[in-house]
């Protein structure tokens, strides 16, 4: 699996297993974002609400523009 590469040392240490990377047959289209860390639950939920509002605004003002923003 391509997702196990980031945890290869953990697989080795805990299960004594090596991780083998098998390349995909298609180009990667997923965009990985950085992790977000919040001090408390309110901060997390407020960030989620703001992200939903931002996405909603992008996709309702102009569908073509919203669909092309990556």
N, C-alpha and C positions, 0 to 999 in steps of 0.2 A: 504494500500500500504506500502511496505517496505521502499520506498524512502521518505515518509513523516515524518518518525521518527526524522530525523535531524532538521525538522522545526516544531516540535510539539508545542513548546511554541508560535510560530508565529500563527499557526492555532487557538490556544486557545485564544490568545490576540485579534486577528483581527476578527475571525469568531465565537468565543466561541464554538469551536469544539474540541473534544478530538480525539487523534490519537490512533488507535488500531493496534498493530502489529500482522499480521497473518503470521506464519512461512511458508516458502516455502516447497513444497513437494519434491524438488530436492536440492542437495547440491549447494551452491553458486559457480559459476565458474568465475564470473566477478572479475577482480582485480581493486580496486579503487586506483588511484594515488592521490598524494597530489596536491592541487591547485598550479598553477604557477602565479605569479604576475609580471607584467612588468612595467617599468617606462614609456615606450612610445610604439608607434605602431611599430617602427623599431625594437626594442628589441623583441617584440612579433613575428613579421614575421621572423626575423633572427633565433629565436629559433625553429619556425615551419620548416623552411628550413633545419636546422641542424638535426632535428628529422627525416624528410623525407629522408635525405641523409643516416643517420645511419640505418634506417629500410631498405632502398634500398640495402645498402651494405650487411647487414645481410642476406637478402633474396636472393641475387644473387650469393654470393660466394659459398654457400652450402645450397641448398633448405632444406635438412633434418635438418641441424643445425639451420637454420633460423626459421623453423616451430616449433622446440622444445624449443626455447628460450622464456621464459615467463617474 
